[in-house]
Amino acid sequence: MAAHTARGGTRGDGWRDDESVTAPVLLLLGRGRDAGSERGVDCPGDLPAPSDPHLVERARAAKAALGNRVFVLGHHYQRDEVIQFADVTGDSFKLAKEAAARPDAEFIVFCGVHFMAESADILTSENQRVILPDLAAGCSMADMAVLEQVEQCWDTLADLGIAESTVPVTYMNSSADIKGFVGRNKGVVCTSSNAKRALDWAFAQGDKVLFLPDQHLGRNTAVLEMGFSLDDCVLYDPHKPSGGLTADQLRSAKMILWRGHCSVHGRFTLETVNDVRERVPGVNVLVHPECRHEVVTAADYVGSTEFIIKTLDAAEPGSKWAVGTELNLVRRLADAHPDKQVMFLDKTVCYCSTMNRIDLPHLVWALEELVAGRVPNQITVEAATAHHARAALDQMLALP
């Protein structure tokens, strides 16, 4: 719940504010709003109405007016209305690399979430500006690893005398602060497609790994691809003293997994896998490694977003696929393969709510602001943090 500095007076819901009190906002559903917890909702100027029938024309006109000055990146999880204006689509790391490969583009409009725009800012030149159409497009997984908590964890490891033999590895889905911490401590960034290579490198440098912030990708990679056992992995809870672990547990662990997860991929369960197999005989279950360990072990195929796309591209006509990843991508894949039966793994559908904050009105607003000579929602990573984060990203690029 967001902290909110009260402004005095009585709101329409009967809650009395006191100017001297900073308190959490309690709002009844549908009554009132807290601007402090809705970053990016209020934009300078007018945000177009979602019902504006001219939004597509306005986006095309603004993009044409900007020409080569703008480069629009669209993550696979974006809605179709936004993806149609992307110059490149891909996963988070591919898009950050694509931004860096366009040095002539003055503006990088990143249709994704905050950590992705940060990575693009780190990898692009100083004269390029990265724009996130809605600042409220965050990532719940990235938010589960806060720098202060990670530093406290590292202090715990240092007190036990094991920090020097521990290599920090962070998933791409983490804040610039966390990437910077990893870079300062001679670690590496990984993606879902190169996690094994990153861990192979890390274990060549030290005896154990602190894996941030997604426990499932760390566990699945270590156990299913590297031959570790579940007993080699411990789960560090930042909300408990020493992570809720004993000194012996931390000393004996090979993989210290941060207690974080993806809210979309974490929703899939073993029951959903069993259910789809009962409902659809002969179905192939294809999931992302951010899913829970029991889901991944019950699936037929496991891999990154790019792996999922390539697997369906190569699948036999008439084959049946239940896909455990974000719904926008699954729907797009189903439309792209009418000769195959492609469905969402769960009967209850779920979008990535923060990714979906980038909608057509926000994209139009951002582009039209640039046409007007104003730079909205620029994402800038502080220089020292960017330096260390770049070191961790460069180490990933140098992986054998």
Buried (B, 14 or more C-beta within 10 A) or exposed (E): EEEBEBEEEEBEEEBEBEEEEEEEBEBEEEEBEBEEBEBBBEBEEEBBEEEEEEBBEBBBBBBEBBEEEBBBBBBBBBBEBBBEBBBBBBBBBBBBBBBBEBEEBBBBBBBBBBBBBBBBBBBBEEEBBBBBBBBBBBBBBBBBBBBEBBEBBBEBBEEBEBBEEBBBBBBBBBBBBBBBBBBBBBBBBBBBBBBBBBBBBBBEEBEBBBBBBBBBBBBBBBBBBBEBEEEBBBBBBBEEEBBBBEEEBBBEBBBBBBBBBBBBBBBBBEEBBEBBBEEBEEBBBBBBBBBBBEBBBBBBBBBBBBBBBEBBEEBEEEBBBBBBBBBBBBBBBBEEBEEBBBBBBBEEEBBBEBBBBBBBBBBBBBBBBBBEEEEBBEBEBEEEBBBBBBBBBEBBEEBE
